[in-house]
Amino acid sequence: MNTGMVRLNITLPLSISKELNQFSGPRKRSKFIAEAITYRINQLKKKKMEGLLAEGYKATKDETLEIAKAFEVIDLGTWDEY
């Protein structure tokens, strides 16, 4: 984790500021905000990655089906019959 710090001047609605003070405790707002932002950024990264994966799966769907079909005979041929 980067230990460098930067001071920001942000504007929040009064209601959010009051809730922040209730949940963060005195003199711990910066840590609370940093954790909240980190959490949200991770959510957005995950959503972006899921979108990229879905896009990749769709783009290679036909190729994947062809490969599966090519090995179908081998796969089914090795199964025991019951």
C-alpha positions in Angstrom: 0.0 0.0 0.0 1.3 3.4 -0.8 2.1 5.3 2.4 2.0 8.7 0.7 -1.0 10.9 1.6 -2.8 13.7 -0.1 -5.2 16.2 1.4 -8.5 16.7 -0.5 -11.2 19.2 0.0 -14.6 17.5 -0.7 -18.2 18.6 -0.5 -20.8 16.3 0.9 -24.5 16.7 1.6 -25.2 17.5 5.2 -27.1 14.3 5.8 -24.2 12.2 4.6 -21.8 14.2 6.7 -23.9 13.6 9.8 -24.0 9.9 9.1 -20.3 9.8 8.5 -19.7 11.4 11.9 -22.0 8.8 13.5 -20.3 5.8 12.0 -16.7 6.9 11.8 -16.2 8.3 15.2 -14.3 11.4 16.1 -11.1 12.1 14.1 -11.5 8.9 12.0 -13.4 10.3 9.0 -10.4 10.1 6.7 -9.8 6.4 7.4 -13.6 5.7 7.0 -13.8 7.5 3.7 -10.6 5.9 2.4 -12.0 2.4 3.2 -15.4 3.3 1.6 -13.7 4.5 -1.6 -11.4 1.5 -1.7 -14.5 -0.8 -1.3 -16.4 1.0 -4.1 -13.4 1.0 -6.4 -13.0 -2.8 -5.9 -16.7 -3.3 -6.7 -16.2 -1.3 -10.0 -13.1 -3.2 -10.9 -14.9 -6.5 -10.3 -17.9 -5.4 -12.4 -15.5 -4.3 -15.2 -13.6 -7.6 -15.1 -16.9 -9.6 -15.2 -18.0 -7.6 -18.2 -14.6 -8.3 -20.0 -14.9 -12.0 -19.1 -18.4 -12.2 -20.5 -17.4 -10.4 -23.6 -14.5 -12.8 -24.1 -16.6 -15.8 -23.5 -19.1 -14.6 -26.1 -16.3 -13.8 -28.6 -14.9 -17.3 -28.3 -18.2 -19.2 -28.0 -18.1 -20.7 -31.5 -14.4 -21.8 -31.1 -15.1 -23.3 -27.7 -18.1 -25.3 -29.1 -16.0 -26.6 -32.0 -13.2 -27.8 -29.6 -15.8 -29.4 -27.3 -17.4 -31.2 -30.3 -14.0 -32.4 -31.6 -13.3 -34.1 -28.3 -16.9 -35.3 -27.6 -16.1 -38.8 -29.2 -13.1 -39.2 -27.0 -14.8 -38.0 -23.9 -17.9 -40.2 -24.3 -15.8 -43.2 -25.4 -13.9 -43.4 -22.1 -17.0 -43.5 -20.0 -18.0 -46.8 -18.4 -21.4 -48.1 -19.5 -23.8 -48.9 -16.7 
